[in-house]
Each structure stands twice: as C-alpha cells, then as structure tokens.
Amino acid sequence: MNHLVRLVDDLLEVSRITRGVVEVRKETLDLVAVLRTAVETSRPLIDALNAIRTNMGYGTPVAIQAGAAYALEHFRELEAPTVARYESRRHALIEGFRSLGWTPEPVRATMFLWLPVPGSFGSQDWTKHLIDKAGVVVTPGNAFGPGGNRFFRVSLIADPPVLMTAIARMRDAGIRYEPQTALSSHRTE
C-alpha cells in the first residue's frame, strides 16, 4: 500500500508534470483487469510465499492437511492395519515390562502405557535414572500434573523391535520393578 501512496504522490507532484517528466492523461481504467493482471504476474511469488507460510507460519503444513484429508476419506481401509500395528506394539511392551516385574494391563483406545515408578522414585527422578542407566527415554507422569508423580508414560510410537531394544537395555542395566521394595539399582542422592 505504501508503494501506491508514493506512486500517487509522485504523480501529483506538479513540478514533475510541468517539467515534462510525467505525462498525465485522463482515461477510463478497468480496475478488475489491472488487479487480475497484477495477481497473474505475481502468481509465482504468491505461491512461493504461500508454501513458506503454510510450513513455517501458524497454519498446519499443507502436506499434513492433505494426509489428514486422505485419512478421513479412506478411514475404513486404514483402520484395521493401524489398530493391528498399535496392538502389536502394545503387546510387545506389555510382555517386555512384565518380564521386568511390572504388571501392566492392556488398555484400549490409547497409544500409551502408564506404569508405576519403582521404589521411592518420583517420576522425574525415575525418568532421569532410565536415561542415565539404560539410555531409555520415557515421559515423567508429573508432566501431566501432580497426580502423575508416581507414574511414567511409555508411547506406542515405535515398532516392536525398537521397543524390545529399550526393554533389553533396561534388563541389561539391572532395572526391575519390585512393588513396595526399593530398586536394586536404586539412585544415589
């Protein structure tokens, strides 16, 4: 808009008109045609700006929107394999944590397992302990409020081989869940 204001100011500058620098003619102008031409000329720039804006701005990237639209249009064919994939991940984690002493129950309609932290750990300390001792990252329950302080959350995002690698790392680090007793490889303050 500032460019247009400056253009009008320049056109109205009488000295430029009187010196013959600018010629002023009166004619009818089709504003719609002018705007259409301006948009068509600027289309590559507008498209590039739109691509950047949708991927870096506040909106959801176009590729994510397209994927979501596809999922909504094809949910019947996508549902069964997706459910099966998460069930296999859940089963692998449940069996893995059972082998370490936890007693998780299968839950439906979630992509997480919530498990109690062992011994006198709080969820933050337990999370740090798992990272330090086994190189395994979980989410501390207190990230979701004070009621989660005695729990940690494990996601079902990775495929079973990756999940079982995490279980093996915990086992190799001597991590076991022993309800109401201190952990054998307990933290030091």
FIZALUM-733829 format. One line per 8 residues: number of its first residue (from 1); their letters; for each residue x negated, y negated, z of N, C-alpha, C, O. Coordinates in nm, 4 decimals. Layout:
N
NUM) a) X/Y/Z/X/Y/Z/X/Y/Z/X/Y/Z; ...
***
This chain:
189
1) mnhlvrlv) -0.0820/0.1185/0.0000/0.0000/0.0000/0.0000/-0.0866/-0.1252/0.0000/-0.0551/-0.2230/-0.0679; -0.1953/-0.1224/0.0757/-0.2834/-0.2394/0.0794/-0.3379/-0.2724/-0.0587/-0.3569/-0.3892/-0.0925; -0.3633/-0.1679/-0.1389/-0.4130/-0.1919/-0.2744/-0.3102/-0.2678/-0.3584/-0.3450/-0.3568/-0.4360; -0.1831/-0.2309/-0.3414/-0.0784/-0.3010/-0.4160/-0.0672/-0.4461/-0.3714/-0.0487/-0.5352/-0.4543; -0.0783/-0.4702/-0.2417/-0.0716/-0.6076/-0.1900/-0.1854/-0.6902/-0.2491/-0.1642/-0.8034/-0.2925; -0.3055/-0.6342/-0.2508/-0.4193/-0.7059/-0.3076/-0.4017/-0.7304/-0.4578/-0.4397/-0.8355/-0.5092; -0.3442/-0.6328/-0.5268/-0.3195/-0.6494/-0.6692/-0.2224/-0.7651/-0.6941/-0.2451/-0.8489/-0.7814; -0.1147/-0.7683/-0.6167/-0.0179/-0.8772/-0.6307/-0.0836/-1.0100/-0.5958/-0.0635/-1.1089/-0.6663
9) ddllevsr) -0.1614/-1.0140/-0.4886/-0.2328/-1.1367/-0.4520/-0.3223/-1.1818/-0.5663/-0.3268/-1.3003/-0.5993; -0.3938/-1.0871/-0.6268/-0.4812/-1.1222/-0.7385/-0.4013/-1.1771/-0.8562/-0.4401/-1.2753/-0.9195; -0.2888/-1.1114/-0.8841/-0.2071/-1.1569/-0.9959/-0.1485/-1.2958/-0.9713/-0.1295/-1.3746/-1.0639; -0.1210/-1.3230/-0.8461/-0.0606/-1.4530/-0.8144/-0.1642/-1.5642/-0.7984/-0.1277/-1.6809/-0.7847; -0.2881/-1.5305/-0.8000/-0.3909/-1.6331/-0.7850/-0.3899/-1.7219/-0.9101/-0.4317/-1.6806/-1.0183; -0.3422/-1.8419/-0.8921/-0.3194/-1.9345/-1.0028/-0.4476/-1.9678/-1.0764/-0.4473/-1.9793/-1.1990; -0.5570/-1.9834/-1.0037/-0.6810/-2.0226/-1.0705/-0.7251/-1.9181/-1.1710/-0.7809/-1.9532/-1.2750; -0.7020/-1.7922/-1.1435/-0.7413/-1.6878/-1.2376/-0.6516/-1.6909/-1.3608/-0.6961/-1.6634/-1.4722
17) itrgvvev) -0.5256/-1.7247/-1.3394/-0.4335/-1.7324/-1.4529/-0.4708/-1.8518/-1.5415/-0.4756/-1.8407/-1.6640; -0.4968/-1.9646/-1.4781/-0.5271/-2.0855/-1.5557/-0.6609/-2.0759/-1.6261/-0.6793/-2.1383/-1.7306; -0.7542/-2.0003/-1.5728/-0.8850/-1.9835/-1.6391/-0.8786/-1.8786/-1.7493/-0.9753/-1.8615/-1.8235; -0.7667/-1.8084/-1.7610/-0.7527/-1.7074/-1.8649/-0.8084/-1.5718/-1.8273/-0.8225/-1.4840/-1.9124; -0.8406/-1.5544/-1.6985/-0.8931/-1.4249/-1.6512/-0.7805/-1.3213/-1.6472/-0.8015/-1.2036/-1.6765; -0.6625/-1.3670/-1.6108/-0.5471/-1.2780/-1.6004/-0.4368/-1.3338/-1.6894/-0.4062/-1.4529/-1.6852; -0.3779/-1.2463/-1.7697/-0.2659/-1.2877/-1.8546/-0.1369/-1.2421/-1.7895/-0.1247/-1.1257/-1.7512; -0.0433/-1.3290/-1.7768/0.0852/-1.2956/-1.7155/0.1900/-1.2930/-1.8254/0.2063/-1.3888/-1.9010
25) rketldlv) 0.2626/-1.1776/-1.8323/0.3717/-1.1631/-1.9277/0.4930/-1.1147/-1.8535/0.4819/-1.0386/-1.7574; 0.6050/-1.1568/-1.8961/0.7295/-1.1109/-1.8357/0.7848/-1.0000/-1.9245/0.8089/-1.0201/-2.0435; 0.8049/-0.8793/-1.8628/0.8649/-0.7700/-1.9374/0.9363/-0.6772/-1.8403/0.9071/-0.6775/-1.7207; 1.0284/-0.5990/-1.8907/1.1032/-0.5042/-1.8090/1.0155/-0.3816/-1.7871/0.9492/-0.3325/-1.8785; 1.0173/-0.3347/-1.6650/0.9322/-0.2216/-1.6285/1.0195/-0.1084/-1.5753/1.1050/-0.1308/-1.4896; 0.9983/0.0128/-1.6256/1.0702/0.1311/-1.5770/0.9917/0.1868/-1.4582/0.8960/0.2622/-1.4760; 1.0327/0.1494/-1.3375/0.9591/0.1865/-1.2171/0.9537/0.3387/-1.1986/0.8520/0.3916/-1.1538; 1.0609/0.4085/-1.2324/1.0628/0.5544/-1.2199/0.9551/0.6159/-1.3088/0.8847/0.7078/-1.2670
33) avlrtave) 0.9423/0.5653/-1.4316/0.8406/0.6178/-1.5230/0.7006/0.5877/-1.4720/0.6109/0.6710/-1.4851; 0.6808/0.4700/-1.4141/0.5500/0.4342/-1.3591/0.5140/0.5272/-1.2442/0.4016/0.5771/-1.2374; 0.6085/0.5508/-1.1540/0.5828/0.6397/-1.0398/0.5589/0.7827/-1.0856/0.4708/0.8514/-1.0338; 0.6377/0.8273/-1.1826/0.6209/0.9637/-1.2337/0.4809/0.9797/-1.2940/0.4139/1.0799/-1.2690; 0.4376/0.8838/-1.3714/0.3037/0.8880/-1.4321/0.1954/0.8863/-1.3243/0.0960/0.9583/-1.3340; 0.2155/0.8033/-1.2215/0.1171/0.7962/-1.1130/0.1063/0.9298/-1.0408/-0.0039/0.9740/-1.0084; 0.2195/0.9943/-1.0156/0.2179/1.1240/-0.9462/0.1534/1.2302/-1.0357/0.0716/1.3088/-0.9879; 0.1884/1.2338/-1.1640/0.1303/1.3323/-1.2551/-0.0207/1.3143/-1.2668/-0.0958/1.4118/-1.2697
41) tsrplida) -0.0637/1.1902/-1.2735/-0.2071/1.1623/-1.2833/-0.2790/1.2045/-1.1552/-0.3924/1.2522/-1.1589; -0.2119/1.1861/-1.0432/-0.2729/1.2157/-0.9132/-0.2507/1.3589/-0.8675/-0.3010/1.3969/-0.7618; -0.1763/1.4410/-0.9441/-0.1391/1.5768/-0.9008/-0.2577/1.6605/-0.8531/-0.2460/1.7227/-0.7476; -0.3714/1.6664/-0.9237/-0.4834/1.7476/-0.8727/-0.5301/1.7017/-0.7336/-0.5611/1.7839/-0.6473; -0.5347/1.5710/-0.7136/-0.5757/1.5185/-0.5835/-0.4721/1.5499/-0.4767/-0.5074/1.5860/-0.3645; -0.3447/1.5365/-0.5109/-0.2366/1.5662/-0.4162/-0.2394/1.7144/-0.3789/-0.2252/1.7484/-0.2614; -0.2576/1.8031/-0.4770/-0.2639/1.9471/-0.4496/-0.3831/1.9816/-0.3598/-0.3706/2.0616/-0.2670; -0.4979/1.9209/-0.3879/-0.6167/1.9474/-0.3051/-0.5941/1.8978/-0.1628/-0.6290/1.9661/-0.0665
49) lnairtnm) -0.5366/1.7806/-0.1500/-0.5084/1.7260/-0.0169/-0.4077/1.8134/0.0568/-0.4212/1.8364/0.1769; -0.3074/1.8617/-0.0143/-0.2071/1.9487/0.0472/-0.2710/2.0785/0.0962/-0.2372/2.1265/0.2045; -0.3621/2.1355/0.0190/-0.4297/2.2596/0.0604/-0.5115/2.2366/0.1857/-0.5095/2.3190/0.2771; -0.5827/2.1271/0.1910/-0.6621/2.0967/0.3104/-0.5719/2.0715/0.4293/-0.5959/2.1237/0.5381; -0.4702/1.9932/0.4095/-0.3813/1.9561/0.5180/-0.3101/2.0782/0.5783/-0.2976/2.0887/0.7004; -0.2644/2.1688/0.4941/-0.1928/2.2841/0.5477/-0.2856/2.3826/0.6158/-0.2399/2.4651/0.6948; -0.4146/2.3761/0.5874/-0.5080/2.4677/0.6519/-0.5830/2.4036/0.7674/-0.6429/2.4741/0.8486; -0.5809/2.2729/0.7760/-0.6553/2.2062/0.8824/-0.5671/2.1154/0.9670/-0.6090/2.0710/1.0739
57) gygtpvai) -0.4497/2.0880/0.9222/-0.3622/1.9964/0.9929/-0.2794/2.0673/1.0977/-0.3181/2.1715/1.1506; -0.1669/2.0095/1.1260/-0.0804/2.0635/1.2299/0.0101/2.1755/1.1822/0.0650/2.2504/1.2630; 0.0257/2.1869/1.0519/0.1140/2.2890/0.9990/0.0491/2.4260/0.9976/-0.0729/2.4394/1.0065; 0.1327/2.5263/0.9865/0.0838/2.6631/0.9717/0.0274/2.6783/0.8307/0.0924/2.6389/0.7338; -0.0940/2.7354/0.8177/-0.1531/2.7510/0.6846/-0.0578/2.8218/0.5880/0.0177/2.9104/0.6279; -0.0621/2.7825/0.4628/0.0275/2.8370/0.3608/0.0143/2.9885/0.3505/0.1145/3.0581/0.3344; -0.1071/3.0399/0.3594/-0.1257/3.1858/0.3487/-0.0523/3.2591/0.4616/0.0049/3.3659/0.4395; -0.0539/3.2023/0.5809/0.0179/3.2639/0.6940/0.1684/3.2570/0.6703/0.2402/3.3534/0.6968
65) qagaayal) 0.2159/3.1438/0.6209/0.3584/3.1298/0.5902/0.4019/3.2304/0.4840/0.5089/3.2903/0.4949; 0.3186/3.2487/0.3811/0.3508/3.3446/0.2755/0.3543/3.4864/0.3318/0.4424/3.5651/0.2969; 0.2585/3.5193/0.4191/0.2575/3.6517/0.4820/0.3802/3.6744/0.5684/0.4381/3.7830/0.5675; 0.4195/3.5733/0.6421/0.5389/3.5846/0.7265/0.6637/3.6034/0.6406/0.7501/3.6851/0.6723; 0.6722/3.5277/0.5327/0.7878/3.5414/0.4430/0.7921/3.6828/0.3838/0.8990/3.7434/0.3758; 0.6772/3.7348/0.3427/0.6712/3.8704/0.2884/0.7176/3.9721/0.3938/0.7954/4.0627/0.3640; 0.6688/3.9555/0.5169/0.7056/4.0488/0.6239/0.8560/4.0461/0.6495/0.9177/4.1505/0.6707; 0.9148/3.9268/0.6476/1.0596/3.9169/0.6695/1.1381/3.9810/0.5547/1.2410/4.0446/0.5774
73) ehfrelea) 1.0897/3.9642/0.4333/1.1591/4.0204/0.3172/1.1407/4.1717/0.3057/1.2243/4.2389/0.2453; 1.0324/4.2268/0.3629/1.0012/4.3696/0.3480/0.9948/4.4419/0.4829/0.9269/4.5439/0.4951; 1.0646/4.3902/0.5836/1.0501/4.4472/0.7175/1.0882/4.5942/0.7251/1.0287/4.6686/0.8032; 1.1846/4.6377/0.6471/1.2262/4.7789/0.6547/1.1118/4.8730/0.6152/1.0936/4.9773/0.6780; 1.0361/4.8382/0.5139/0.9254/4.9250/0.4712/0.8007/4.9065/0.5574/0.7152/4.9949/0.5621; 0.7898/4.7924/0.6256/0.6718/4.7657/0.7090/0.6888/4.8125/0.8532/0.5900/4.8365/0.9226; 0.8117/4.8253/0.8980/0.8385/4.8547/1.0394/0.7803/4.9884/1.0852/0.7056/4.9921/1.1830; 0.8123/5.0960/1.0180/0.7689/5.2299/1.0639/0.6167/5.2419/1.0707/0.5658/5.2892/1.1723
81) ptvaryes) 0.5411/5.2018/0.9678/0.3954/5.2142/0.9800/0.3364/5.1238/1.0879/0.2376/5.1598/1.1518; 0.3964/5.0068/1.1084/0.3462/4.9165/1.2128/0.3714/4.9758/1.3508/0.2829/4.9743/1.4363; 0.4904/5.0273/1.3725/0.5225/5.0917/1.5009/0.4294/5.2103/1.5247/0.3778/5.2274/1.6351; 0.4079/5.2911/1.4233/0.3192/5.4079/1.4374/0.1764/5.3649/1.4717/0.1103/5.4279/1.5543; 0.1295/5.2580/1.4083/-0.0064/5.2098/1.4347/-0.0199/5.1658/1.5807/-0.1175/5.2008/1.6471; 0.0773/5.0896/1.6306/0.0694/5.0450/1.7701/0.0890/5.1600/1.8678/0.0280/5.1611/1.9747; 0.1733/5.2570/1.8329/0.1898/5.3744/1.9190/0.0593/5.4519/1.9303/0.0244/5.4976/2.0392; -0.0137/5.4676/1.8198/-0.1407/5.5418/1.8259/-0.2428/5.4655/1.9100/-0.3203/5.5267/1.9836
89) rrhalieg) -0.2436/5.3349/1.8999/-0.3344/5.2550/1.9824/-0.2965/5.2656/2.1299/-0.3824/5.2832/2.2163; -0.1661/5.2546/2.1571/-0.1194/5.2646/2.2955/-0.1542/5.4019/2.3532/-0.2015/5.4116/2.4665; -0.1312/5.5064/2.2764/-0.1616/5.6428/2.3228/-0.3111/5.6579/2.3525/-0.3490/5.7155/2.4545; -0.3954/5.6059/2.2633/-0.5406/5.6157/2.2848/-0.5814/5.5434/2.4129/-0.6609/5.5955/2.4911; -0.5279/5.4251/2.4342/-0.5632/5.3502/2.5554/-0.5097/5.4167/2.6818/-0.5795/5.4247/2.7829; -0.3868/5.4637/2.6753/-0.3292/5.5294/2.7942/-0.4118/5.6520/2.8311/-0.4465/5.6699/2.9479; -0.4437/5.7360/2.7341/-0.5253/5.8539/2.7627/-0.6645/5.8138/2.8110/-0.7188/5.8749/2.9030; -0.7214/5.7118/2.7493/-0.8536/5.6650/2.7912/-0.8546/5.6149/2.9342/-0.9422/5.6520/3.0123
97) frslgwtp) -0.7579/5.5309/2.9696/-0.7540/5.4801/3.1068/-0.7166/5.5891/3.2070/-0.7629/5.5857/3.3210; -0.6340/5.6853/3.1670/-0.6050/5.7985/3.2557/-0.7319/5.8776/3.2844/-0.7509/5.9268/3.3956; -0.8188/5.8899/3.1843/-0.9440/5.9635/3.2053/-1.0369/5.8899/3.3021/-1.1318/5.9484/3.3544; -1.0095/5.7622/3.3254/-1.0892/5.6830/3.4198/-1.0190/5.6643/3.5543/-1.0689/5.5919/3.6404; -0.9049/5.7282/3.5728/-0.8376/5.7247/3.7018/-0.7126/5.6382/3.7089/-0.6384/5.6481/3.8066; -0.6865/5.5558/3.6119/-0.5638/5.4755/3.6126/-0.4466/5.5646/3.5765/-0.4661/5.6727/3.5209; -0.3263/5.5216/3.6067/-0.2061/5.5975/3.5721/-0.1070/5.5095/3.4953/0.0046/5.4864/3.5417; -0.1471/5.4616/3.3799/-0.0564/5.3744/3.3043/0.0603/5.4527/3.2464/0.0474/5.5698/3.2107
105) epvratmf) 0.1732/5.3862/3.2382/0.2911/5.4450/3.1755/0.3100/5.3784/3.0394/0.2852/5.2587/3.0248; 0.3535/5.4547/2.9405/0.3789/5.3936/2.8096/0.4919/5.2907/2.8215/0.5952/5.3169/2.8830; 0.4704/5.1765/2.7631/0.5742/5.0738/2.7607/0.6127/5.0492/2.6155/0.5328/5.0694/2.5241; 0.7356/5.0056/2.5963/0.7848/4.9811/2.4611/0.7903/4.8307/2.4355/0.8018/4.7504/2.5281; 0.7819/4.7956/2.3103/0.8024/4.6577/2.2646/0.6998/4.5596/2.3195/0.7329/4.4447/2.3485; 0.5777/4.6037/2.3336/0.4713/4.5115/2.3702/0.3415/4.5584/2.3068/0.3260/4.6760/2.2738; 0.2509/4.4676/2.2906/0.1209/4.5041/2.2342/0.0123/4.4943/2.3395/-0.1043/4.4705/2.3080; 0.0517/4.5130/2.4662/-0.0433/4.5038/2.5768/-0.0190/4.6145/2.6776/0.0924/4.6649/2.6920
113) lwlpvpgs) -0.1264/4.6515/2.7472/-0.1153/4.7343/2.8676/-0.1561/4.6456/2.9845/-0.2542/4.5717/2.9758; -0.0822/4.6530/3.0916/-0.1171/4.5820/3.2150/-0.1580/4.6884/3.3162/-0.0849/4.7843/3.3409; -0.2769/4.6694/3.3746/-0.3292/4.7681/3.4688/-0.3758/4.6972/3.5953/-0.4173/4.5814/3.5900; -0.3692/4.7664/3.7092/-0.4173/4.7043/3.8332/-0.5701/4.6996/3.8368/-0.6381/4.7887/3.7858; -0.6218/4.5938/3.8983/-0.7669/4.5867/3.9167/-0.8044/4.6745/4.0353/-0.7271/4.6853/4.1305; -0.9210/4.7370/4.0314/-0.9602/4.8258/4.1403/-1.0132/4.7509/4.2627/-1.0558/4.6357/4.2549; -1.0086/4.8210/4.3750/-1.0717/4.7729/4.4977/-1.0265/4.6352/4.5392/-0.9088/4.6007/4.5289; -1.1202/4.5580/4.5855/-1.0891/4.4239/4.6363/-1.1126/4.3154/4.5307/-1.1178/4.1969/4.5638
121) fgsqdwtk) -1.1265/4.3549/4.4056/-1.1450/4.2578/4.2986/-1.0193/4.1740/4.2788/-0.9074/4.2220/4.2964; -1.0397/4.0495/4.2422/-0.9334/3.9702/4.1828/-0.9466/3.9861/4.0325/-1.0460/4.0410/3.9850; -0.8493/3.9396/3.9574/-0.8538/3.9636/3.8134/-0.9718/3.8934/3.7451/-1.0295/3.9486/3.6514; -1.0086/3.7730/3.7901/-1.1235/3.7030/3.7308/-1.2525/3.7802/3.7568/-1.3321/3.8020/3.6654; -1.2723/3.8208/3.8802/-1.3941/3.8951/3.9151/-1.4011/4.0282/3.8397/-1.5078/4.0697/3.7942; -1.2868/4.0937/3.8274/-1.2827/4.2212/3.7567/-1.3204/4.2032/3.6094/-1.3972/4.2818/3.5541; -1.2658/4.0998/3.5473/-1.2965/4.0713/3.4076/-1.4464/4.0473/3.3889/-1.5079/4.1017/3.2972; -1.5035/3.9666/3.4756/-1.6482/3.9399/3.4692/-1.7270/4.0692/3.4903/-1.8258/4.0936/3.4210
129) hlidkagv) -1.6844/4.1514/3.5848/-1.7502/4.2791/3.6132/-1.7503/4.3690/3.4882/-1.8527/4.4285/3.4545; -1.6356/4.3784/3.4201/-1.6277/4.4622/3.2999/-1.7201/4.4111/3.1892/-1.7827/4.4898/3.1182; -1.7278/4.2805/3.1754/-1.8171/4.2239/3.0742/-1.9624/4.2539/3.1094/-2.0400/4.2991/3.0252; -1.9982/4.2279/3.2356/-2.1370/4.2464/3.2791/-2.1808/4.3924/3.2768/-2.2914/4.4228/3.2322; -2.0964/4.4824/3.3237/-2.1355/4.6231/3.3389/-2.1141/4.7067/3.2128/-2.1922/4.7976/3.1843; -2.0080/4.6760/3.1370/-1.9736/4.7637/3.0253/-1.9659/4.6917/2.8905/-1.9530/4.7566/2.7867; -1.9736/4.5600/2.8911/-1.9600/4.4861/2.7655/-1.8199/4.4946/2.7081/-1.8015/4.4905/2.5865; -1.7212/4.5064/2.7955/-1.5813/4.5186/2.7540/-1.5076/4.3928/2.7992/-1.5188/4.3501/2.9141
137) vvtpgnaf) -1.4324/4.3349/2.7066/-1.3582/4.2122/2.7365/-1.2097/4.2441/2.7477/-1.1502/4.3030/2.6574; -1.1514/4.2044/2.8596/-1.0074/4.2138/2.8827/-0.9610/4.0760/2.9308/-1.0431/3.9878/2.9558; -0.8331/4.0584/2.9433/-0.7785/3.9304/2.9883/-0.7414/3.9408/3.1350/-0.6701/4.0332/3.1741; -0.7891/3.8468/3.2179/-0.7511/3.8498/3.3586/-0.6029/3.8164/3.3744/-0.5511/3.7257/3.3093; -0.5373/3.8896/3.4599/-0.3941/3.8687/3.4806/-0.3594/3.7312/3.5336/-0.2511/3.6797/3.5058; -0.4504/3.6704/3.6102/-0.4185/3.5395/3.6656/-0.4139/3.4306/3.5593/-0.3740/3.3179/3.5887; -0.4542/3.4620/3.4361/-0.4396/3.3656/3.3265/-0.2922/3.3400/3.2980/-0.2581/3.2423/3.2312; -0.2052/3.4261/3.3475/-0.0614/3.4141/3.3248/0.0123/3.3724/3.4520/0.1350/3.3795/3.4581
145) gpggnrff) -0.0619/3.3294/3.5523/-0.0024/3.2826/3.6770/-0.0557/3.3603/3.7956/-0.1189/3.4646/3.7789; -0.0305/3.3100/3.9148/-0.0862/3.3726/4.0354/-0.0366/3.5154/4.0589/-0.1054/3.5935/4.1246; 0.0804/3.5511/4.0071/0.1316/3.6874/4.0234/0.0483/3.7909/3.9503/0.0604/3.9102/3.9778; -0.0367/3.7473/3.8571/-0.1181/3.8411/3.7818/-0.2552/3.8650/3.8398/-0.3362/3.9338/3.7778; -0.2850/3.8101/3.9583/-0.4208/3.8171/4.0130/-0.4697/3.9584/4.0424/-0.5908/3.9803/4.0459; -0.3834/4.0523/4.0631/-0.4258/4.1895/4.0929/-0.4188/4.2794/3.9697/-0.4232/4.4018/3.9818; -0.4079/4.2179/3.8488/-0.3927/4.2948/3.7254/-0.4842/4.2410/3.6160/-0.5333/4.1284/3.6236; -0.5061/4.3239/3.5144/-0.5727/4.2790/3.3929/-0.4927/4.3306/3.2739/-0.4197/4.4293/3.2836
153) rvsliadp) -0.5085/4.2613/3.1614/-0.4312/4.2943/3.0420/-0.5255/4.3407/2.9319/-0.6310/4.2812/2.9098; -0.4862/4.4476/2.8631/-0.5624/4.5015/2.7517/-0.4711/4.4971/2.6288/-0.3563/4.5411/2.6346; -0.5226/4.4443/2.5187/-0.4395/4.4339/2.3984/-0.4539/4.5584/2.3120/-0.5541/4.6296/2.3175; -0.3516/4.5818/2.2332/-0.3491/4.6952/2.1411/-0.3831/4.6498/1.9993/-0.3316/4.7061/1.9027; -0.4675/4.5506/1.9858/-0.5003/4.4924/1.8561/-0.5967/4.5813/1.7767/-0.5797/4.5986/1.6560; -0.6956/4.6365/1.8425/-0.7974/4.7163/1.7717/-0.7465/4.8581/1.7444/-0.6549/4.9065/1.8109; -0.8067/4.9227/1.6467/-0.7713/5.0607/1.6144/-0.8306/5.1572/1.7182/-0.9254/5.1215/1.7881; -0.7748/5.2804/1.7288/-0.8184/5.3748/1.8315/-0.9692/5.3971/1.8429/-1.0183/5.4049/1.9556
161) pvlmtaia) -1.0460/5.4080/1.7344/-1.1905/5.4275/1.7536/-1.2571/5.3132/1.8304/-1.3462/5.3366/1.9120; -1.2145/5.1917/1.8045/-1.2705/5.0768/1.8767/-1.2278/5.0804/2.0231/-1.3082/5.0546/2.1126; -1.1020/5.1123/2.0465/-1.0519/5.1209/2.1846/-1.1239/5.2308/2.2617/-1.1565/5.2135/2.3792; -1.1487/5.3438/2.1959/-1.2162/5.4534/2.2641/-1.3636/5.4208/2.2900/-1.4222/5.4718/2.3855; -1.4231/5.3370/2.2065/-1.5599/5.2912/2.2328/-1.5622/5.2096/2.3612/-1.6544/5.2235/2.4415; -1.4621/5.1251/2.3813/-1.4540/5.0464/2.5046/-1.4369/5.1376/2.6259/-1.5000/5.1161/2.7294; -1.3526/5.2384/2.6133/-1.3338/5.3346/2.7238/-1.4657/5.4068/2.7521/-1.5027/5.4246/2.8681; -1.5363/5.4482/2.6476/-1.6650/5.5175/2.6658/-1.7666/5.4262/2.7343/-1.8434/5.4722/2.8189
169) rmrdagir) -1.7681/5.2988/2.6994/-1.8594/5.2052/2.7658/-1.8267/5.1932/2.9144/-1.9162/5.1873/2.9986; -1.6980/5.1896/2.9451/-1.6596/5.1829/3.0869/-1.7023/5.3099/3.1592/-1.7562/5.3045/3.2698; -1.6778/5.4237/3.0961/-1.7163/5.5517/3.1577/-1.8675/5.5569/3.1790/-1.9132/5.5960/3.2864; -1.9454/5.5181/3.0785/-2.0919/5.5189/3.0876/-2.1430/5.4234/3.1955/-2.2503/5.4442/3.2522; -2.0651/5.3182/3.2234/-2.1037/5.2219/3.3270/-2.0588/5.2676/3.4662/-2.0810/5.1974/3.5649; -1.9957/5.3849/3.4740/-1.9516/5.4368/3.6037/-1.8243/5.3721/3.6553/-1.7970/5.3769/3.7752; -1.7477/5.3131/3.5689/-1.6249/5.2457/3.6114/-1.5122/5.3468/3.6167/-1.4822/5.4167/3.5199; -1.4506/5.3516/3.7350/-1.3355/5.4389/3.7585/-1.2376/5.3658/3.8464/-1.2758/5.2789/3.9248
177) yepqtals) -1.1128/5.4004/3.8337/-1.0100/5.3427/3.9194/-0.9784/5.4429/4.0289/-0.9404/5.5571/4.0030; -0.9950/5.3973/4.1503/-0.9630/5.4804/4.2663/-0.8684/5.4000/4.3538/-0.9119/5.3127/4.4289; -0.7400/5.4287/4.3445/-0.6425/5.3493/4.4191/-0.6752/5.3443/4.5680/-0.7082/5.4455/4.6298; -0.6650/5.2244/4.6234/-0.6805/5.1969/4.7671/-0.8176/5.2327/4.8224/-0.8330/5.2510/4.9431; -0.9171/5.2429/4.7350/-1.0543/5.2592/4.7826/-1.1408/5.1626/4.7049/-1.1019/5.1155/4.5980; -1.2558/5.1335/4.7572/-1.3471/5.0435/4.6887/-1.4065/5.1139/4.5672/-1.4215/5.2361/4.5677; -1.4393/5.0403/4.4666/-1.5007/5.0922/4.3455/-1.6438/5.1354/4.3731/-1.7167/5.0661/4.4440; -1.6847/5.2490/4.3179/-1.8211/5.2978/4.3439/-1.9262/5.2031/4.2909/-2.0308/5.1870/4.3537
185) shrte) -1.9021/5.1394/4.1766/-1.9984/5.0431/4.1257/-1.9474/4.9008/4.1537/-1.9407/4.8163/4.0645; -1.9118/4.8779/4.2807/-1.8473/4.7533/4.3233/-1.9392/4.6334/4.3074/-2.0616/4.6463/4.3086; -1.8798/4.5197/4.2930/-1.9535/4.3945/4.2732/-2.0332/4.3572/4.3960/-2.0034/4.4018/4.5068; -2.1333/4.2763/4.3762/-2.2076/4.2161/4.4864/-2.1854/4.0688/4.4817/-2.1859/4.0096/4.3738; -2.1657/4.0076/4.5953/-2.1378/3.8635/4.6009/-2.2653/3.7863/4.6155/-2.2626/3.6634/4.6221
***
